[in-house]
Amino acid sequence: MHQPVRQIAIVLYPGVTALDAVGPYELLKGVRDAELRFVAHAAGPVACDSGVLALGATHSFDETPNPDIVLVPGSENGTAAAMQDARLLAWLRQVHPGTRFTLSVCSGALVLAAAGLLQGLPATTHWAAQDVLPRFGASPDRTARSVRAGKIWTAAGVSAGIDLALAVLAEIDGATWAQINQLIIEYDPKPPFNAGHPSLVEPDLMAAAQTEMARRTARPLPSPPAWPAP
């Protein structure tokens, strides 16, 4: 029988992409009897990639030494800084041996890679970041929506984190409970366009998307917003 999950930690850092964190959160909060935390250097607001939205870190890394599940989201313009964040990388290396699952969404895989956790493993990430994985000893899978390598699960870009969290929920509490939670959030995607992966689009659309990604990743990191007074 699986051991119960006591604590789930979703990492926040400046420039984080909101859906990378909040999409999985909507399903992982359904894990039975688990405490869910958003963790960062310190509790308080963390600006997302646009600088318009902030997510609230509930606990610091130091306050979260033994999470059962860790999830690292990606970012349009904050991944490089997170990959060089010595304190974040040290925390990931510290907690990973004791986790049941270590997860990433989108370019969050590059943060795991920078921490040395993906060496010799298959992994996936956003299509724009796949070429970075081999520099850290990982083997990119450019077609999979998510990749599991032992207790490490990596998801492709942004929305793939919802699929990953659904699979994790099923692994922990069973397929029926996962389906109940899927139904609760009415996750039944039927997008109006079939353009969700590079293999599905024409070269001109791909080139336009690459140009837009380059523009977004070149933006400066947003400043932390002021936290409203109680």
N, C-alpha and C positions, 0 to 999 in steps of 0.2 A: 504494500500500500504506500502511496506517495505521502511524504511528510507534508503537513500543512504549510502554506506560505504565510509567514508572519508579517513581512514588510516589503513593500514595493517602492523603489526610489526612481523617480523620473528626473533626469538631470536637466538643469537650466543653465544657460550661459548667454552673454550678450549676443544679440542677433539671431537667436534661436527661431526656427520656423514654427509658428504656433500649432499648425495641424500635426506636425511630426510628434508633438508632445500630447496635444489635447485629443487627437484621434484615438491613439492607444489608451489614453486615460479613460475615455468613455466606456471601454470594455474592461480594462484592468480593474476599474473600481468595482466590478462585479465579482472579482475573486473573493470567495467566501472567507470571512473572518480575517482579512488582511488589512493592515494599515498602509495607506497610500500617502507618499510624501513627494513633494517637489523639492529637489535639493540643489543648492548652489553654494558659492563661497560663504554667503550669509543669507539669512532669512530676509525677505523683502522683495521689491519689484525687480524684475529682469526684463529689459526691453527686448521685444521681438524684432524680426528683421526689418520691418517697415518703420519702426520707431513710434508707431501710433498706438500699438497694443503692448501691454505689459502682462506677464504672468507672474504670480506670486510664489516665490520660494518659501516653503513652510519651515524648512530646516536647513542647517548648514551641513557640509560634508563631514565636519568633525562630530556633529550630532548623530550621524548615520553611519556607524562603523560596520554594521553587519546586516545589510539588506539581503533578502532572499532573491529578489529580482531587481536588476538595474536596467534602465532603458536610457540610451543616449540618443536624443533627436539630432537632426541635422540643421543646417542653416544655409541661407543664400550668401551671407556675407560675414559670418562669424566662425566658420569652420576652421579656417587657418589659425585664427587666434586660439581657439579651443585646443587645436592640435599642439600648440606650444605652451599651453597652460600647465605648468609643472605641478601645481597643486591638484588640479583635476586629474591629470594622468596618474599621479601618485595614488590618489584615492581609488581610481579604477583598478590599478594593480593591487592595491591593498584588499579591496572587497571582493574582487573576482574569484579568488580561490574558494570563498565561502558561499557564493551565490548558487541558487538552483538554476537560474537562467540569467545570462547577460545578453541584452538585446540592443539593437540599434535600428534607427530608421534613417533612410536617405544618407546624407553625408556624415551622419553620426558614426557610420562604419569607419570613416577615416580617423575619428577620434579614438575608437577602439584600436585601430591599427597603429596609431601613434603611441598608444600605451603598450604596444607589443603583444596585444592579445590575439591578433589574427595571423601570426606567423605560421605558414604552412597549412593554412585553412582556406577552404572555399568561402567566398563571401559575395554579397552584392551591395550595391549602393545606387545612388542616382546615376542615370546614364551619363551625365556630364562629369562624373567623378570616378568612373570605372578605371580609367588609366592610372589613377594614383595608387590603387590597391597593391599592384605588384611591387611598388617601391618599398612597401613594408612587409613583403614576404607573403602576401595573400594572393589567392587565385580568384580573379573576378569571374562571376557568372553573370553574363550580360542579358540573359533571357528570363531568369527566374524572378518571380515576384518576391519570394523570400528564400533564404538559404539557411539550413540548420547544419551546424557542425558541432556535434556534441551538445553542450549546454549553451553555445553561442548561436543566436539567431540574428541574422541581418535581413533587413527589408530594403527594397528598392525605394524609389522616390516618394516622399511625402505621403500620399494616400495609401501606399502599400503598408504603412504602419498599422492601419485598421485591420487589414487581413492578418498581419503578424499577430496582433493582440488577440484576435479571435482564435487563432490556432493555439496560442499560449493558454488562453482561458480553457479551451477544450482539453489541453494536456493536463491542466491542473484539476479542473472540476468536472470534466467529462463533456462529451459532445452535446448532450441534451441541455445542460446548463449554458453552454456556449451559444446554442441556438436560441434559447430563451432570451439571452442578452442581445443577440443579434436582432431578434424580433422587437425587443424593447426599444432599441435605437433605430429600428426600421432600416437596417442596412441592406439595401437591395439596389445596388448601383446599376443604372441604365443610362449612361451618358449620351447626350445627343450627337456626339462625334466619336469616331473610332480613331482617336489620335493620342492614345495614352502611352505609347511606347515607340521608340525610334524605328522599330521594324514595321510599323503600321503606316508611316507617313512618307510623302514624296520628298525628294531632296530639297526643294525650295522651302518647304515648311520646316524641315529640319534645320536648314541654314538660318532661317529667321529665328527659330527657337534658340539656337546657339548664340546668335547675336544678342538676343534679349537676356540670356543667362549671363553673358559676359558683362552686360550693363549692370545687372543686379548684383553680381558678385563684386563689382568694382565700387559699390557704394560704401561710404564710411560706416563704421559701426554706430548704431544709435546710442545716444546717452541714456543712462538710467532715468526713468521718469520719477517725479516726486510721488511718494506714497501718500495718499490722502490721510489727513489727520482723523482719528476716530471721533 
